[in-house]
Amino acid sequence: MDAELLIVGAGPAGTATASFLAALAPALAARTLVVDQDEFPRDKVCAGAIGQRAEARLAAIGVAPEVPGVPVRALAVRAGGRELRVREDAVIGRVVRRCDFDTALLEAARARGVAVRTGVRVTGLRRRPGSIEVATSAGALSARVVVGADGVGSAVRRALGLPKGRFRAQAVEVDTPDDGSLAPDELRFDLSDRRIAGYAWDFPTLVAGRRMIGRGLYRLGREAAGGVGAAAGGDGSWPDLAALLRERLQALGVATGGLAVRRFAERGLCPSEPCARPGVLLVGEAAGIDPVLGEGIAQAVLYGEVAARYLAPRILGGDTDFADWPAALARTRLGLDLRVRARALGVVYGVRTRPFVERWLTRSHALARAGARYFAGRPVPRTWLARAVLDAGAAALLR
Ligand SMILES: Cc1cc2nc3c(=O)[nH]c(=O)nc-3n(C[C@H](O)[C@H](O)[C@H](O)COP(=O)(O)OP(=O)(O)OC[C@H]3O[C@@H](n4cnc5c(N)ncnc54)[C@H](O)[C@@H]3O)c2cc1C
């Protein structure tokens, strides 16, 4: 046996699973192997905004990725010609470059005794009595348990014969010069373009130490958009996402010549879809992240903590059936969060309900402040929630 536990994928879901397991059951760390197809440092197409709530959980086990980042204190929402901005006194998150952040998380797992092999691509799995045989570009590996943390294109998910997932999405992004149009510590979400079941973002970022603005578009895929009754292309058309991003940049007065648009898929968690088989379970984007905004870094880290708590007693006790992994996930705060977001999808992007959501999001300070606090992982006063509900009523009455 090459490892008791083989984690496929060294993104935040895989490395967080390894580090949380090492914290909970140090003996397991020495029997854990993380493999990734890439050599590190490696980049990941991502806007890099991570809520303080995930970094706080990492800090609780002594993992504090010391990488450059832009601290975030403010959120802005735009839609229907209005903009609402809220600002917290304290930092609520930061924008990191995934190249730095993921490498720091990988090194933290390695420092806890976890073995790491990079440049090893997993191509298939086969169940054997008492073990899983994993086919890789570097030959076969065997392990008692496999965690698929290999992201949106998950080979582990494919090998298990699981569907690609209903809530798939596309995102495009580009780093643009800092023209002063965005507060240096603000994340802006722009739902103005109803042609897409999704939104645009403007996030401050650091590229090789230089301040820039990362701008992008997130759009649900046809199946997801159709499935939730969302405005799939609005008028039924399905414009190219990169072309829509260029159009938005031009409207903002940003020169588009020479900008390299990066494109990547995303997968939101559809709670009714399976994400485990005997001896193998999925975490992070391999399982599914937030389908509404495509937020997945914090979720990947939190998946790591939840999976480690789930796995440690089962691996040590020899119970590796994992049939109850989806139910165990659903009982956690992360599972609740993802379920609520999956439910909210049809309301946020639904053709008939979206105008109401836009009115609510751009008028309710209480809702936006609650969102900022939630992102940060700090308690949200009940009075704010009550106020946000009242604001929803007011938004529903407004025309
Ligand atoms: C354009 C864009 C912008 C985004 N912006 C944000 C944002 O601002 N904030 C946010 O929270 N989320 C954002 N996301 C989502 C976020 O990037 C992902 O949800 C997050 O990276 C998921 O983490 P993960 O560890 O599950 O998977 P990943 O980070 O994708 O890591 C998976 C790892 O598995 C490896 N791997 C894949 N296949 C194999 C294989 N066959 N064998 C071995 N290794 C393999 C990969 O090399 C990779 O290292 C964005 C996504 C996109 C596309």
The ligand as an SDF file (V2000), in Angstrom:
LIG
                    3D

 53 58  0  0  0  0  0  0  0  0999 V2000
  -12.4630   32.8460  -13.1590 C   0  0  0  0  0  0  0  0  0  0  0  0
  -12.6860   32.3020  -11.7620 C   0  0  0  0  0  0  0  0  0  0  0  0
  -12.6800   33.1810  -10.6950 C   0  0  0  0  0  0  0  0  0  0  0  0
  -12.8820   32.6830   -9.3900 C   0  0  0  0  0  0  0  0  0  0  0  0
  -12.8170   33.5660   -8.3590 N   0  0  0  0  0  0  0  0  0  0  0  0
  -13.0140   33.1380   -7.1080 C   0  0  0  0  0  0  0  0  0  0  0  0
  -12.9040   34.0310   -6.0160 C   0  0  0  0  0  0  0  0  0  0  0  0
  -12.5990   35.2140   -6.1640 O   0  0  0  0  0  0  0  0  0  0  0  0
  -13.1440   33.5540   -4.7720 N   0  0  0  0  0  0  0  0  0  0  0  0
  -13.4670   32.2500   -4.5610 C   0  0  0  0  0  0  0  0  0  0  0  0
  -13.7030   31.8850   -3.4020 O   0  0  0  0  0  0  0  0  0  0  0  0
  -13.5270   31.3610   -5.5690 N   0  0  0  0  0  0  0  0  0  0  0  0
  -13.3080   31.7670   -6.8410 C   0  0  0  0  0  0  0  0  0  0  0  0
  -13.3390   30.8720   -7.8720 N   0  0  0  0  0  0  0  0  0  0  0  0
  -13.5740   29.4550   -7.5780 C   0  0  0  0  0  0  0  0  0  0  0  0
  -12.2930   28.7850   -7.0520 C   0  0  0  0  0  0  0  0  0  0  0  0
  -11.2080   29.0640   -7.9120 O   0  0  0  0  0  0  0  0  0  0  0  0
  -12.4700   27.2680   -6.9330 C   0  0  0  0  0  0  0  0  0  0  0  0
  -13.7550   26.9600   -6.4660 O   0  0  0  0  0  0  0  0  0  0  0  0
  -11.4360   26.6440   -5.9960 C   0  0  0  0  0  0  0  0  0  0  0  0
  -10.1480   26.7230   -6.5710 O   0  0  0  0  0  0  0  0  0  0  0  0
  -11.7630   25.1830   -5.6980 C   0  0  0  0  0  0  0  0  0  0  0  0
  -10.6950   24.6190   -4.9540 O   0  0  0  0  0  0  0  0  0  0  0  0
  -10.3700   23.0570   -5.0670 P   0  0  0  0  0  0  0  0  0  0  0  0
   -9.2400   22.8100   -4.1810 O   0  0  0  0  0  0  0  0  0  0  0  0
  -11.6200   22.2850   -4.9050 O   0  0  0  0  0  0  0  0  0  0  0  0
   -9.9530   22.8410   -6.5990 O   0  0  0  0  0  0  0  0  0  0  0  0
   -8.7360   23.4720   -7.4080 P   0  0  0  0  0  0  0  0  0  0  0  0
   -8.2800   24.7220   -6.7970 O   0  0  0  0  0  0  0  0  0  0  0  0
   -9.1930   23.5040   -8.8340 O   0  0  0  0  0  0  0  0  0  0  0  0
   -7.5730   22.4140   -7.2320 O   0  0  0  0  0  0  0  0  0  0  0  0
   -7.6470   21.1660   -7.8640 C   0  0  0  0  0  0  0  0  0  0  0  0
   -6.2440   20.6130   -8.0040 C   0  0  0  0  0  0  0  0  0  0  0  0
   -6.3500   19.2980   -8.5480 O   0  0  0  0  0  0  0  0  0  0  0  0
   -5.3410   19.1220   -9.5290 C   0  0  0  0  0  0  0  0  0  0  0  0
   -5.8170   18.1020  -10.4600 N   0  0  0  0  0  0  0  0  0  0  0  0
   -6.8450   18.2020  -11.3330 C   0  0  0  0  0  0  0  0  0  0  0  0
   -6.9940   17.0620  -12.0080 N   0  0  0  0  0  0  0  0  0  0  0  0
   -6.0240   16.2300  -11.5680 C   0  0  0  0  0  0  0  0  0  0  0  0
   -5.6740   14.9000  -11.9000 C   0  0  0  0  0  0  0  0  0  0  0  0
   -6.3310   14.2000  -12.8270 N   0  0  0  0  0  0  0  0  0  0  0  0
   -4.6280   14.3200  -11.2460 N   0  0  0  0  0  0  0  0  0  0  0  0
   -3.9530   15.0180  -10.2910 C   0  0  0  0  0  0  0  0  0  0  0  0
   -4.2580   16.2970   -9.9550 N   0  0  0  0  0  0  0  0  0  0  0  0
   -5.2750   16.8820  -10.5770 C   0  0  0  0  0  0  0  0  0  0  0  0
   -5.1780   20.4980  -10.1550 C   0  0  0  0  0  0  0  0  0  0  0  0
   -3.8900   20.6420  -10.7480 O   0  0  0  0  0  0  0  0  0  0  0  0
   -5.3790   21.4190   -8.9620 C   0  0  0  0  0  0  0  0  0  0  0  0
   -4.1580   21.7470   -8.3430 O   0  0  0  0  0  0  0  0  0  0  0  0
  -13.1340   31.3140   -9.1800 C   0  0  0  0  0  0  0  0  0  0  0  0
  -13.1490   30.4330  -10.2600 C   0  0  0  0  0  0  0  0  0  0  0  0
  -12.9190   30.9170  -11.5480 C   0  0  0  0  0  0  0  0  0  0  0  0
  -12.9390   29.9530  -12.6970 C   0  0  0  0  0  0  0  0  0  0  0  0
  1  2  1  0
  2  3  1  0
  2 52  2  0
  3  4  2  0
  4  5  1  0
  4 50  1  0
  5  6  2  0
  6  7  1  0
  6 13  1  0
  7  8  2  0
  7  9  1  0
  9 10  1  0
 10 11  2  0
 10 12  1  0
 12 13  2  0
 13 14  1  0
 14 15  1  0
 14 50  1  0
 15 16  1  0
 16 17  1  0
 16 18  1  0
 18 19  1  0
 18 20  1  0
 20 21  1  0
 20 22  1  0
 22 23  1  0
 23 24  1  0
 24 25  2  0
 24 26  1  0
 24 27  1  0
 27 28  1  0
 28 29  2  0
 28 30  1  0
 28 31  1  0
 31 32  1  0
 32 33  1  0
 33 34  1  0
 33 48  1  0
 34 35  1  0
 35 36  1  0
 35 46  1  0
 36 37  1  0
 36 45  1  0
 37 38  2  0
 38 39  1  0
 39 40  1  0
 39 45  2  0
 40 41  1  0
 40 42  2  0
 42 43  1  0
 43 44  2  0
 44 45  1  0
 46 47  1  0
 46 48  1  0
 48 49  1  0
 50 51  2  0
 51 52  1  0
 52 53  1  0
M  END
$$$$
